[in-house]
Amino acid sequence: MRAISTGLGMATAILAIALFATPSVAQTPVPLPTVSFGVEDTTEPSRVAMTLQILALMTILSLAPAILVLTTSFTRIAVVLSFLRTALGTQQLPPNQILIGLALFLTFFVMAPTWKEIHGTALSPYLAGEMEPTEAFARATGSMKEFMLRNTRSEDLGLFVELRQGDVPDGPEDLGLEVIVPSFVVSELRTAFQMGFVIYVPFLVIDMVVASVLMSMGMLMLPPILISLPFKILLFVLVDGWHLVIRSLAGSFAT
């Protein structure tokens, strides 16, 4: 043991001498990358236009989640799936990540024809340099307007036209996005709540039956949810509930 400790001490001393005996190696600075930000003057209009385009792109990217939620089928799908989980009474099952992911991919499925039309009539010609940005934007928003108007109630559309208190356009297609988008969202919420009510009723009946049976048996201290939850899950599985809900959601949109 003494020999081992003596050997370790000698090795430590040699290592210390080697480190301090070569200061040029130990003190050699390590190059690190640096990033600098600044504002520079420019007299070239092209550089100013590029800066404004980048700023506009960053603004659009920051608003992308709101655009996806409010101008597509995502609102109706997400609300109906939330109603379904609440009706089942499974608390956090399926998790929020699963429901949002399912709603997102169902949105891609429903919106695919509209997005393909936008890609063919607006995005591809613009990227090929065959169309001005303003014309491409007008065509893209025109396709989105058609989808939203097909799924918007005339009562909701008339409400926002009346609230705006401006000139009445000749047709719905002449309305701006500031009128069509809120009308579409209100219509989507109404439709989603209607579908949620229809989903809720069968599970509510099961809860009422179980609660009545427990009361008749004098088991007042037993929470009815503990007994009704397995029956609700069993009913949902037997009728192939996920298939029915997804089919109803995908078929409820006029595309």
Secondary structure, DSSP 8 states (H G I E B T S, - for coil): -HHHHHHHHHHHHHHHHHHHH-HHHHT-----------------HHHHHHHHHHHHHHHHHHTHHHHHHHSSTHHHHHHHHHHHHHHHT-TT-S-HHHHHHHHHHHHHHHHHHHHHHHIIIIIHHHHTTSS-HHHHHHHHHHHHHHHHHHTS-HHHHHHHHHHHTS---SSGGGS-HHHHHHHHHHHHHHHHHHHHHHHHHHHHHHHHHHHHHHHHTT-TTS-HHHHHHHHHHHHHHHTTHHHHHHHHHHHTS--
